[in-house]
Amino acid sequence: MDKYQILRSMGFGREISVKKVYNISVNYIKFLARNPHLSSFPSILMMEPTNYCNLRCPLCPTGNGTIRAPRGFMSFDSYKRIIDEVGDYLLNLTLYNFGEPFLNKSLLDMVEYAKKKRIFIRISTNGHFLDGREKIERLVKSGLDHIIIALDAATEDTFQKYRKKGDFKKVVENIKKLVKQKKARKSRTPYIELLFVVMKHNEKEIPVIRKIAGDIGVDRLKLKTASLIYHSKNDKRGIGDYLPENKKRGRYKFKEGAIIENKKIKDACKWLWVGSVVNWDGAVVPCCYDPHRTLEMGNAFGGNNLRRVWCGSKYTGLRKLILRNKKAVDICRKCPGTLTGSDTD
């Protein structure tokens, strides 16, 4: 199944309106014309319900404790302000960033509120809080379009090597309950995707995870290459210890223990013309690969709004810089998207 078939199976086309199409068309035309000045709205938005997490995954800046951003939870009132402002123009809303979104007790309220604007909504979770019949029923009824559940293992022992402080059996049972509830309601959504990030310690379990995914009945099993850009120097395991033996399952090339930077980087990135990231406290950054907020564009809360930041001088200046030389921006130079693909299957 290709990505377009997957989107159709999620019902993506149902969320499109004339206003949304016009907005993204204007944004994309500006990108093609290499015009950094925008007067529109983002068409894609990532909003961070929280940057707290219950797990301690070693390749995540939240999990390994290296994240330098303040910690907290987005309030429902602040969230509603953003949706009220840009919701009529949004095609896609991602409700996660550097944290476990279900730790925010208003998460399902957030989903339900945004669905009133006919926005396609995606969540990624570690699956530990998909518990309780009422919560699962509400999740299925909420209109959530796509849920990604990261498992990264087919056994408890392997699970504990990376998803530290987690509970493998609990997550598997929660996935089963979600699939069962979706089938019981004969619901098309949410599209349930099981994520398996391929690393050295789990690559031999790929045949087993395929069977588990098939037996449970998820909509898709996604095998993904590991990103090493947030590897901590305090980690006793070197970056090479995470790389799978099968080089086709990895996205990096190494020389003398170091990642070889990709020399073929495109001069521009259309993301700066179509999408943005709003962190839990309103801090706006241009990309999800900026956990430390090194390129903060402004704040969408308080006396400001997202459109003012999106069309402001900082964002315009960054677009100009990217058009001239993408390598001049550190997070762009190290972007996993400039390496080999993130999907291995």
Residue frames relative to the residue before (quaternion, step in Angstrom):
aa qw qx qy qz dx dy dz
M 1.0000 0.0000 0.0000 0.0000 0.00 0.00 0.00
D 0.2946 -0.7688 0.5365 0.1855 3.62 -0.67 1.05
K 0.7169 -0.4838 0.2864 0.4123 3.58 -1.28 0.30
Y 0.6334 0.5315 -0.3425 0.4461 3.59 1.10 -0.59
Q 0.6267 0.5124 -0.3272 0.4874 3.57 1.08 -0.72
I 0.6266 0.5362 -0.3307 0.4589 3.57 1.04 -0.80
L 0.6602 0.5038 -0.3087 0.4637 3.58 0.91 -0.91
R 0.6492 0.5087 -0.3220 0.4648 3.58 0.97 -0.80
S 0.6495 0.5217 -0.3211 0.4504 3.57 1.01 -0.80
M 0.6545 0.4855 -0.3044 0.4932 3.59 1.22 -0.46
G 0.4870 -0.6765 0.4266 0.3509 3.57 1.25 -0.22
F 0.1952 0.8385 -0.4938 0.1229 3.58 1.21 0.51
G 0.6600 0.5552 -0.3139 0.3970 3.59 0.91 -0.89
R 0.5876 0.6042 -0.3670 0.3937 3.57 1.17 -0.51
E 0.6759 0.5239 -0.2904 0.4294 3.58 1.16 -0.49
I 0.5661 0.6419 -0.3713 0.3601 3.61 1.25 -0.18
S 0.0301 -0.7703 0.6370 0.0007 3.56 -1.03 0.89
V 0.6806 -0.4776 0.3529 0.4291 3.58 -1.26 0.28
K 0.6527 0.5286 -0.3102 0.4454 3.57 0.95 -0.89
K 0.6694 0.4948 -0.2966 0.4680 3.58 0.97 -0.85
V 0.6518 0.5101 -0.3109 0.4673 3.58 0.98 -0.86
Y 0.6449 0.5198 -0.3211 0.4590 3.58 0.95 -0.87
N 0.6650 0.5248 -0.3071 0.4337 3.59 0.89 -0.92
I 0.7102 0.4308 -0.2813 0.4806 3.60 0.80 -0.92
S 0.5935 0.5602 -0.3682 0.4453 3.60 1.12 -0.56
V 0.6451 0.5099 -0.3111 0.4765 3.57 0.97 -0.88
N 0.6529 0.5196 -0.3134 0.4533 3.58 0.94 -0.90
Y 0.7065 0.4693 -0.2748 0.4528 3.55 0.84 -0.98
I 0.6138 0.5341 -0.3484 0.4654 3.59 1.06 -0.69
K 0.6284 0.5227 -0.3300 0.4722 3.59 1.01 -0.79
F 0.6364 0.5207 -0.3275 0.4654 3.59 1.01 -0.79
L 0.6805 0.4897 -0.2914 0.4606 3.58 0.84 -0.97
A 0.6909 0.4568 -0.2650 0.4937 3.57 1.12 -0.70
R 0.3739 -0.7491 0.4578 0.2990 3.58 1.37 -0.05
N 0.3830 0.7022 -0.4854 0.3529 3.52 1.03 0.94
P 0.2666 -0.8140 0.4959 0.1428 3.63 -0.44 1.14
H 0.6189 0.5691 -0.3326 0.4271 3.59 1.26 -0.28
L 0.0420 -0.8131 0.5803 -0.0179 3.58 -0.57 1.18
S 0.1106 -0.7722 0.6209 0.0765 3.54 -1.24 0.56
S 0.5310 0.6421 -0.3687 0.4121 3.54 1.34 0.35
F 0.5146 -0.5855 0.4992 0.3783 3.57 -1.17 -0.72
P 0.5819 -0.5288 0.4476 0.4260 3.62 -1.19 0.27
S 0.3361 -0.7314 0.5569 0.2050 3.58 -1.12 0.68
I 0.7493 0.2155 -0.1200 0.6146 3.53 1.28 -0.49
L 0.0106 -0.8194 0.5722 -0.0332 3.56 -0.86 0.91
M 0.1642 -0.7323 0.6519 0.1084 3.52 -1.11 0.83
M 0.0335 -0.7902 0.6119 -0.0038 3.57 -0.79 1.04
E 0.3227 -0.7809 0.5180 0.1331 3.54 -0.89 1.03
P 0.3073 -0.7663 0.5334 0.1839 3.64 -0.37 1.16
T 0.7717 -0.1500 0.1083 0.6085 3.57 1.13 -0.72
N 0.2482 -0.7376 0.5914 0.2112 3.56 -1.26 0.29
Y 0.4242 0.6216 -0.5084 0.4186 3.54 1.14 0.77
C 0.0167 -0.7904 0.6118 0.0250 3.56 -1.20 0.49
N 0.4682 -0.6827 0.4968 0.2608 3.55 -1.19 0.65
L 0.6934 0.4510 -0.2729 0.4913 3.61 1.22 -0.32
R 0.2970 -0.7400 0.5789 0.1704 3.55 -1.33 0.25
C 0.0561 0.8284 -0.5512 0.0817 3.57 0.70 1.09
P 0.4611 -0.7581 0.3929 0.2412 3.61 -0.60 1.12
L 0.7134 0.4225 -0.2778 0.4851 3.63 1.13 -0.35
C 0.5938 0.5325 -0.3628 0.4820 3.57 1.29 0.28
P 0.4783 -0.6948 0.4420 0.3051 3.65 -0.77 0.89
T 0.6128 0.5092 -0.3571 0.4875 3.59 1.17 -0.44
G 0.6957 0.4952 -0.2682 0.4460 3.55 0.88 -0.97
N 0.7587 0.3681 -0.2188 0.4909 3.59 0.93 -0.81
G 0.5410 -0.6934 0.3588 0.3128 3.57 1.30 0.20
T 0.5242 0.6603 -0.4098 0.3483 3.60 1.20 0.23
I 0.4727 0.6901 -0.4419 0.3242 3.60 1.22 -0.23
R 0.2669 -0.8016 0.5213 0.1199 3.57 -0.85 1.00
A 0.5179 0.6383 -0.4167 0.3882 3.58 1.25 -0.07
P 0.5585 -0.5825 0.4517 0.3805 3.63 -1.12 0.51
R 0.3932 -0.7252 0.5196 0.2224 3.58 -1.15 0.64
G 0.3097 0.7607 -0.5414 0.1799 3.54 -1.14 0.59
F 0.4654 -0.6542 0.5270 0.2786 3.54 -1.37 -0.19
M 0.4373 -0.6683 0.5316 0.2821 3.57 -1.03 0.76
S 0.3792 -0.7182 0.5319 0.2398 3.58 -0.88 0.90
F 0.5863 -0.5927 0.4211 0.3572 3.55 -1.15 0.63
D 0.6308 0.5412 -0.3362 0.4429 3.60 1.01 -0.74
S 0.6557 0.4969 -0.3085 0.4775 3.59 0.97 -0.84
Y 0.6219 0.5445 -0.3220 0.4615 3.54 1.04 -0.83
K 0.6673 0.5153 -0.3059 0.4423 3.59 0.85 -0.96
R 0.6068 0.5649 -0.3523 0.4342 3.58 1.05 -0.73
I 0.6673 0.4907 -0.3009 0.4726 3.57 0.95 -0.86
I 0.6681 0.4941 -0.3045 0.4655 3.58 0.88 -0.91
D 0.6363 0.5228 -0.3286 0.4624 3.59 0.99 -0.78
E 0.6786 0.5064 -0.2854 0.4490 3.56 1.05 -0.79
V 0.8482 0.1878 -0.0487 0.4929 3.59 0.70 -1.08
G 0.4253 0.7642 -0.4287 0.2264 3.59 1.24 -0.24
D 0.6485 0.5326 -0.3260 0.4353 3.60 1.01 -0.73
Y 0.7184 0.4259 -0.2361 0.4968 3.59 1.24 -0.37
L 0.5829 0.6213 -0.3556 0.3844 3.58 1.26 -0.32
L 0.2635 -0.7369 0.6043 0.1495 3.53 -1.04 0.90
N 0.8235 0.1012 0.0344 0.5572 3.53 0.93 -0.96
L 0.0465 -0.7872 0.6149 -0.0034 3.57 -0.93 0.98
T 0.1340 -0.7762 0.6142 0.0488 3.56 -0.80 1.08
L 0.1546 -0.8165 0.5538 0.0531 3.58 -0.63 1.14
Y 0.6486 0.4075 -0.4070 0.4976 3.54 0.37 1.31
N 0.0109 0.7636 -0.6447 -0.0332 3.53 -1.30 0.28
F 0.7998 -0.1966 0.1536 0.5460 3.62 -0.26 -1.19
G 0.6855 0.4044 -0.3225 0.5123 3.56 0.56 1.18
E 0.5449 -0.5833 0.4798 0.3643 3.56 -1.33 0.10
P 0.3809 -0.7864 0.4323 0.2227 3.62 -0.25 1.23
F 0.6520 0.5386 -0.3286 0.4204 3.60 1.05 -0.68
L 0.5089 0.6129 -0.4391 0.4154 3.61 1.24 0.00
N 0.6158 0.4836 -0.3442 0.5181 3.57 1.25 -0.35
K 0.3771 -0.7794 0.4581 0.2008 3.58 -0.42 1.22
S 0.6541 0.5021 -0.3128 0.4713 3.59 1.26 -0.23
L 0.3371 0.7965 -0.4696 0.1776 3.60 1.26 0.01
L 0.7136 0.4355 -0.2792 0.4725 3.60 0.76 -0.94
D 0.5626 0.5543 -0.3839 0.4783 3.59 1.18 -0.47
M 0.6402 0.5346 -0.3127 0.4544 3.56 1.02 -0.84
V 0.6442 0.5163 -0.3158 0.4678 3.57 0.95 -0.89
E 0.6943 0.4916 -0.2798 0.4450 3.56 0.76 -1.06
Y 0.6516 0.5206 -0.3202 0.4493 3.58 0.98 -0.79
A 0.6943 0.4751 -0.2797 0.4625 3.59 0.89 -0.92
K 0.6058 0.5706 -0.3629 0.4191 3.60 1.08 -0.63
K 0.5566 0.5965 -0.3921 0.4251 3.60 1.19 -0.41
K 0.6824 0.4426 -0.2637 0.5185 3.56 1.27 -0.47
R 0.4292 -0.7272 0.4391 0.3069 3.59 1.30 0.23
I 0.3234 0.7286 -0.5186 0.3093 3.53 0.84 1.11
F 0.4282 -0.6616 0.5520 0.2723 3.57 -1.06 0.78
I 0.0796 -0.8417 0.5338 -0.0168 3.60 -0.58 1.16
R 0.0901 -0.7895 0.6072 0.0005 3.52 -1.00 1.01
I 0.0689 -0.7682 0.6356 0.0321 3.55 -1.14 0.76
S 0.1201 -0.7479 0.6441 0.1065 3.56 -1.17 0.64
T 0.0010 -0.8224 0.5634 -0.0789 3.57 -0.79 1.06
N 0.4625 -0.6518 0.5089 0.3198 3.56 -1.24 0.32
G 0.5504 -0.7022 0.3372 0.3005 3.57 1.29 0.18
H 0.5164 0.6804 -0.4116 0.3178 3.60 1.20 -0.14
F 0.7573 0.3789 -0.2026 0.4918 3.58 1.13 -0.55
L 0.4376 0.6367 -0.4892 0.4048 3.56 1.20 0.58
D 0.4020 0.7272 -0.4490 0.3287 3.53 0.89 0.98
G 0.7041 0.4242 -0.3378 0.4585 3.54 -1.18 0.55
R 0.4921 -0.6984 0.4379 0.2799 3.55 -0.73 1.08
E 0.6614 0.5212 -0.3185 0.4353 3.58 0.90 -0.90
K 0.6530 0.5132 -0.3174 0.4577 3.59 0.97 -0.84
I 0.6762 0.4882 -0.2985 0.4640 3.58 0.91 -0.91
E 0.6231 0.5285 -0.3367 0.4679 3.59 1.02 -0.78
R 0.6753 0.4939 -0.2933 0.4626 3.56 0.91 -0.92
L 0.6151 0.5517 -0.3451 0.4451 3.58 1.03 -0.78
V 0.6790 0.4837 -0.2907 0.4694 3.59 0.87 -0.95
K 0.6993 0.4691 -0.2643 0.4702 3.58 1.00 -0.82
S 0.5513 0.6785 -0.3693 0.3151 3.58 1.20 -0.55
G 0.4801 -0.6549 0.4491 0.3728 3.56 1.14 -0.62
L 0.3310 0.7416 -0.5105 0.2826 3.60 1.28 0.10
D 0.3529 -0.7867 0.4755 0.1746 3.57 -0.72 1.09
H 0.8257 0.0488 0.0607 0.5588 3.57 0.88 -0.94
I 0.0062 -0.7845 0.6201 -0.0076 3.56 -0.84 0.97
I 0.1750 -0.7625 0.6187 0.0723 3.54 -0.89 1.05
I 0.0839 -0.7958 0.5993 0.0216 3.57 -0.75 1.05
A 0.2494 -0.8002 0.5333 0.1140 3.56 -0.45 1.25
L 0.0724 -0.8136 0.5768 -0.0021 3.57 -0.72 1.10
D 0.0590 -0.8761 0.4758 0.0498 3.59 0.97 -0.91
A 0.7690 0.2312 -0.1662 0.5724 3.60 1.17 0.39
A 0.2841 -0.7415 0.5789 0.1853 3.53 -1.30 0.37
T 0.7482 0.2516 -0.1761 0.5881 3.58 1.34 0.00
E 0.6505 -0.5323 0.3782 0.3879 3.57 -1.24 0.45
D 0.6538 0.5320 -0.3236 0.4299 3.60 0.89 -0.92
T 0.6825 0.4738 -0.2805 0.4806 3.56 0.91 -0.93
F 0.6018 0.5758 -0.3399 0.4368 3.56 1.06 -0.80
Q 0.7054 0.4844 -0.2653 0.4443 3.59 0.88 -0.96
K 0.5741 0.6001 -0.3841 0.4034 3.60 1.18 -0.35
Y 0.7926 0.2267 -0.1360 0.5494 3.58 1.14 -0.52
R 0.7424 0.3556 -0.2092 0.5279 3.61 0.83 -0.96
K 0.0551 -0.8659 0.4971 -0.0063 3.51 0.72 1.21
K 0.8084 0.1909 -0.2291 0.5074 3.54 -1.06 1.02
G 0.5412 0.6224 -0.4006 0.3990 3.56 1.25 0.35
D 0.3352 -0.7183 0.5790 0.1909 3.55 -1.38 0.10
F 0.3412 -0.7913 0.4767 0.1736 3.56 -0.12 1.35
K 0.6894 0.4923 -0.2921 0.4438 3.58 0.78 -1.03
K 0.6363 0.5353 -0.3266 0.4493 3.57 1.00 -0.81
V 0.6647 0.5027 -0.3094 0.4579 3.58 0.90 -0.90
V 0.6512 0.5116 -0.3180 0.4616 3.60 0.91 -0.88
E 0.6589 0.5001 -0.3074 0.4704 3.59 0.94 -0.85
N 0.6435 0.5225 -0.3216 0.4577 3.58 1.00 -0.78
I 0.6300 0.5203 -0.3309 0.4721 3.58 1.04 -0.77
K 0.6374 0.5299 -0.3219 0.4575 3.57 0.97 -0.86
K 0.6607 0.5102 -0.3050 0.4584 3.59 0.95 -0.88
L 0.6462 0.5187 -0.3176 0.4610 3.56 1.02 -0.80
V 0.6504 0.5058 -0.3097 0.4745 3.58 0.94 -0.90
K 0.6502 0.5275 -0.3087 0.4513 3.57 0.96 -0.90
Q 0.6773 0.4906 -0.2926 0.4635 3.59 0.92 -0.91
K 0.6290 0.5330 -0.3302 0.4595 3.57 1.02 -0.77
K 0.6729 0.4817 -0.2894 0.4810 3.57 0.97 -0.87
A 0.6360 0.5444 -0.3297 0.4363 3.58 0.99 -0.83
R 0.7237 0.4071 -0.2308 0.5072 3.56 1.06 -0.75
K 0.3324 -0.7615 0.4842 0.2741 3.56 1.36 -0.10
S 0.3091 0.7811 -0.4730 0.2655 3.52 1.06 0.89
R 0.4584 -0.6761 0.5104 0.2688 3.53 -1.07 0.75
T 0.7783 0.2309 -0.1040 0.5746 3.54 1.16 -0.63
P 0.5605 -0.1231 -0.8101 -0.1200 1.49 -2.36 0.85
Y 0.5020 -0.5829 0.5375 0.3454 3.54 -1.26 0.52
I 0.2015 -0.8257 0.5220 0.0716 3.58 -0.50 1.21
E 0.0403 -0.8130 0.5796 -0.0382 3.54 -0.51 1.24
L 0.2212 -0.7624 0.5978 0.1118 3.56 -0.78 1.06
L 0.1956 -0.8147 0.5415 0.0686 3.56 -0.66 1.15
F 0.0347 -0.7763 0.6289 -0.0261 3.53 -0.97 0.98
V 0.1670 -0.7861 0.5908 0.0717 3.57 -0.33 1.28
V 0.3175 -0.7962 0.4909 0.1555 3.57 -0.51 1.22
M 0.0767 0.7736 -0.6208 0.1014 3.54 -0.79 1.16
K 0.7356 -0.4358 0.2793 0.4370 3.56 -1.29 0.22
H 0.7226 0.4736 -0.2624 0.4297 3.59 0.90 -0.92
N 0.7840 0.3349 -0.1894 0.4872 3.63 1.15 -0.34
E 0.4564 0.7343 -0.4382 0.2461 3.61 1.20 -0.24
K 0.6407 0.5294 -0.3366 0.4426 3.61 1.11 -0.56
E 0.6423 0.5321 -0.3224 0.4477 3.58 1.26 -0.22
I 0.3565 0.7615 -0.4821 0.2461 3.59 1.25 0.09
P 0.6624 0.4848 -0.3396 0.4591 3.68 0.82 -0.77
V 0.6517 0.5174 -0.3156 0.4561 3.59 1.05 -0.76
I 0.6713 0.4855 -0.3117 0.4653 3.60 0.91 -0.86
R 0.5818 0.5583 -0.3805 0.4529 3.60 1.11 -0.54
K 0.6680 0.4935 -0.2985 0.4703 3.56 0.96 -0.86
I 0.6368 0.5301 -0.3257 0.4554 3.58 0.96 -0.88
A 0.6625 0.5089 -0.3033 0.4584 3.58 0.90 -0.95
G 0.6669 0.5017 -0.2962 0.4646 3.57 0.99 -0.85
D 0.6650 0.5083 -0.3024 0.4561 3.57 0.96 -0.87
I 0.6713 0.4869 -0.2995 0.4718 3.59 0.98 -0.81
G 0.3856 -0.7510 0.4575 0.2794 3.56 1.04 -0.78
V 0.2606 0.7545 -0.5569 0.2294 3.60 1.04 0.69
D 0.5991 -0.5922 0.4015 0.3593 3.57 -1.21 0.43
R 0.8117 -0.0362 0.0529 0.5805 3.56 1.07 -0.67
L 0.2042 -0.7046 0.6602 0.1613 3.52 -1.24 0.62
K 0.1035 -0.8017 0.5875 0.0373 3.57 -0.73 1.05
L 0.1871 -0.7491 0.6280 0.0968 3.55 -0.82 1.06
K 0.0433 -0.8296 0.5551 -0.0427 3.55 -0.62 1.15
T 0.4679 -0.6571 0.5081 0.3018 3.56 -1.11 0.66
A 0.5055 -0.6671 0.4639 0.2904 3.57 -1.13 0.66
S 0.2927 -0.7191 0.6030 0.1832 3.54 -1.14 0.75
L 0.1944 -0.8207 0.5333 0.0657 3.57 -0.79 1.04
I 0.4260 0.7523 -0.4434 0.2366 3.60 1.21 0.04
Y 0.7226 0.3948 -0.2564 0.5062 3.62 1.20 -0.31
H 0.2829 0.7716 -0.5185 0.2362 3.57 1.21 0.44
S 0.3415 -0.7618 0.5209 0.1781 3.57 -0.82 1.03
K 0.5100 -0.6439 0.4807 0.3069 3.56 -1.07 0.77
N 0.6338 0.5372 -0.3237 0.4527 3.59 1.24 -0.40
D 0.5065 0.6456 -0.4217 0.3859 3.57 1.29 -0.18
K 0.4369 -0.7088 0.4921 0.2542 3.58 -0.77 1.05
R 0.6608 0.4585 -0.2986 0.5137 3.56 1.20 -0.49
G 0.3841 -0.7183 0.5328 0.2295 3.57 -0.85 0.96
I 0.6736 -0.5048 0.3344 0.4238 3.57 -1.20 0.36
G 0.6218 0.5593 -0.3406 0.4296 3.57 1.09 -0.63
D 0.6018 0.5853 -0.3509 0.4149 3.58 1.19 -0.51
Y 0.6695 0.4863 -0.3038 0.4722 3.59 1.22 -0.32
L 0.5776 0.6240 -0.3747 0.3697 3.58 1.20 -0.46
P 0.4452 -0.6893 0.4951 0.2855 3.61 -0.85 0.89
E 0.5895 -0.5767 0.4331 0.3637 3.55 -1.19 0.58
N 0.6716 0.4496 -0.2749 0.5207 3.56 1.08 -0.80
K 0.3498 -0.7871 0.4705 0.1914 3.58 -0.28 1.26
K 0.5795 0.5838 -0.3753 0.4272 3.59 1.18 -0.43
R 0.6686 0.4911 -0.2887 0.4780 3.57 1.26 -0.40
G 0.6870 0.4453 -0.2854 0.4982 3.61 1.26 0.09
R 0.3865 -0.7406 0.5066 0.2134 3.58 -1.20 0.48
Y 0.6870 0.5054 -0.2693 0.4474 3.59 1.28 -0.10
K 0.2232 -0.6955 0.6581 0.1827 3.48 -1.39 0.41
F 0.1678 -0.8098 0.5589 0.0603 3.56 -0.98 0.88
K 0.0133 -0.7586 0.6511 0.0219 3.50 -1.26 0.59
E 0.8380 -0.0678 -0.0150 0.5412 3.55 -0.66 1.18
G 0.7365 -0.4654 0.2208 0.4383 3.55 0.93 0.99
A 0.6756 0.4612 -0.2938 0.4945 3.60 1.26 0.09
I 0.5336 -0.6131 0.4762 0.3356 3.54 -1.20 0.62
I 0.3251 -0.7193 0.5800 0.2014 3.55 -0.97 0.89
E 0.3764 -0.7400 0.5100 0.2251 3.58 -0.63 1.10
N 0.4926 -0.6501 0.4991 0.2924 3.51 -1.11 0.76
K 0.3018 -0.7795 0.5244 0.1621 3.57 -0.66 1.10
K 0.6879 0.4593 -0.2721 0.4918 3.58 1.20 -0.49
I 0.1737 0.7855 -0.5647 0.1843 3.55 0.25 1.30
K 0.4644 -0.6815 0.4900 0.2825 3.56 -0.82 0.99
D 0.5733 -0.6386 0.4058 0.3144 3.55 -1.09 0.77
A 0.8012 0.1744 -0.0817 0.5666 3.59 1.08 -0.62
C 0.2196 -0.7459 0.6160 0.1259 3.53 -1.29 0.46
K 0.3871 -0.7646 0.4617 0.2288 3.59 -0.46 1.16
W 0.4843 0.6777 -0.4378 0.3384 3.61 1.19 -0.36
L 0.6500 0.5398 -0.3215 0.4275 3.62 0.99 -0.78
W 0.6875 0.4456 -0.2706 0.5055 3.57 1.28 -0.27
V 0.7792 0.3436 -0.1828 0.4912 3.62 1.16 -0.33
G 0.8386 0.1733 -0.0533 0.5137 3.61 1.02 -0.65
S 0.0903 -0.7896 0.6058 0.0373 3.54 -1.26 0.46
V 0.3305 -0.7261 0.5732 0.1872 3.55 -1.36 0.24
V 0.0934 -0.7699 0.6298 0.0425 3.56 -0.92 0.99
N 0.2872 -0.7770 0.5384 0.1548 3.58 -0.55 1.15
W 0.7658 -0.4349 0.2297 0.4144 3.55 -1.30 0.38
D 0.7547 0.3721 -0.1966 0.5032 3.60 1.08 -0.71
G 0.6638 -0.5311 0.2923 0.4380 3.57 1.27 0.32
A 0.4675 0.6731 -0.4511 0.3533 3.59 1.25 -0.15
V 0.2139 -0.7921 0.5646 0.0898 3.57 -0.73 1.10
V 0.0019 -0.7692 0.6388 -0.0198 3.55 -0.86 1.03
P 0.5751 -0.6546 0.3709 0.3211 3.60 -1.05 0.65
C 0.8197 0.1432 -0.0142 0.5545 3.57 1.14 -0.53
C 0.5457 -0.6306 0.4448 0.3267 3.57 -1.16 0.61
Y 0.6266 0.5238 -0.3501 0.4587 3.62 1.23 -0.14
D 0.6040 0.5222 -0.3706 0.4744 3.56 1.12 0.71
P 0.0148 -0.8552 0.5180 -0.0042 3.63 0.60 1.12
H 0.7049 0.4571 -0.2580 0.4772 3.58 1.16 -0.59
R 0.4114 -0.7540 0.4276 0.2818 3.58 1.36 0.12
T 0.1744 0.8142 -0.5302 0.1599 3.56 0.92 0.88
L 0.7627 0.2737 -0.1600 0.5638 3.58 1.22 -0.48
E 0.1073 0.8184 -0.5565 0.0951 3.59 0.80 0.94
M 0.3026 -0.7958 0.5100 0.1223 3.55 -0.75 1.16
G 0.7282 -0.2950 0.2381 0.5710 3.56 1.24 -0.44
N 0.4324 -0.6806 0.5170 0.2873 3.57 -1.27 -0.25
A 0.3578 -0.7722 0.4975 0.1682 3.56 -0.83 1.06
F 0.6416 0.5009 -0.3256 0.4812 3.60 1.27 -0.13
G 0.6717 0.4964 -0.3538 0.4210 3.57 -1.27 -0.20
G 0.7999 -0.2743 0.2132 0.4894 3.57 -0.91 -0.91
N 0.6077 0.5591 -0.3448 0.4463 3.56 1.28 0.06
N 0.1803 -0.7504 0.6013 0.2069 3.57 -1.29 -0.25
L 0.6800 -0.5308 0.3224 0.3896 3.55 -1.23 0.45
R 0.6491 0.5304 -0.3365 0.4291 3.59 0.90 -0.83
R 0.6293 0.5346 -0.3372 0.4522 3.58 1.00 -0.76
V 0.6513 0.4859 -0.3063 0.4959 3.58 1.06 -0.74
W 0.6560 0.5480 -0.2911 0.4296 3.58 0.90 -1.05
C 0.7684 0.3288 -0.1685 0.5225 3.58 1.00 -0.83
G 0.4873 0.7223 -0.3860 0.3031 3.56 1.32 -0.02
S 0.7397 -0.4590 0.2895 0.3980 3.52 -1.37 0.19
K 0.6370 0.5317 -0.3452 0.4386 3.63 1.00 -0.74
Y 0.6689 0.4854 -0.2966 0.4784 3.57 0.90 -0.93
T 0.6482 0.5180 -0.3155 0.4603 3.58 0.94 -0.89
G 0.6541 0.5179 -0.3064 0.4582 3.57 0.99 -0.84
L 0.6486 0.5058 -0.3184 0.4712 3.58 1.01 -0.78
R 0.6312 0.5217 -0.3361 0.4653 3.60 0.99 -0.78
K 0.6288 0.5301 -0.3293 0.4638 3.58 1.00 -0.79
L 0.6628 0.5108 -0.2996 0.4583 3.57 0.94 -0.93
I 0.6568 0.5130 -0.3058 0.4604 3.57 0.95 -0.90
L 0.6345 0.5292 -0.3273 0.4586 3.58 1.04 -0.75
R 0.6865 0.4737 -0.2785 0.4763 3.58 1.07 -0.72
N 0.7984 -0.1571 0.1799 0.5527 3.55 0.76 -1.06
K 0.2789 -0.7961 0.5158 0.1496 3.56 -0.17 1.25
K 0.6166 0.5761 -0.3467 0.4096 3.59 1.09 -0.64
A 0.5608 0.6192 -0.3854 0.3918 3.57 1.22 -0.33
V 0.6840 0.4304 -0.2662 0.5254 3.58 1.26 -0.36
D 0.4691 -0.7338 0.4171 0.2598 3.56 -0.50 1.24
I 0.7043 0.4556 -0.2960 0.4570 3.62 0.78 -0.94
C 0.6255 0.5242 -0.3424 0.4655 3.60 1.16 -0.50
R 0.6390 0.5350 -0.3201 0.4505 3.55 1.03 -0.81
K 0.7474 0.3758 -0.2005 0.5098 3.58 1.10 -0.73
C 0.3561 0.7729 -0.4682 0.2380 3.58 1.29 0.05
P 0.4733 -0.6834 0.4755 0.2879 3.62 -0.80 0.97
G 0.5922 0.5931 -0.3607 0.4093 3.57 1.17 -0.50
T 0.6493 0.5027 -0.3218 0.4713 3.59 1.22 -0.34
L 0.6027 0.5232 -0.3580 0.4845 3.56 1.32 -0.11
T 0.7287 -0.3294 0.2734 0.5345 3.60 -1.08 -0.52
G 0.7205 -0.4792 0.2879 0.4104 3.56 -1.23 0.37
S 0.5066 -0.6611 0.4672 0.2968 3.53 -1.19 0.57
D 0.6626 0.4692 -0.3085 0.4957 3.58 1.18 -0.49
T 0.2117 -0.7784 0.5752 0.1357 3.57 -0.96 0.82
D 0.7842 0.2257 -0.1101 0.5674 3.56 1.25 -0.23
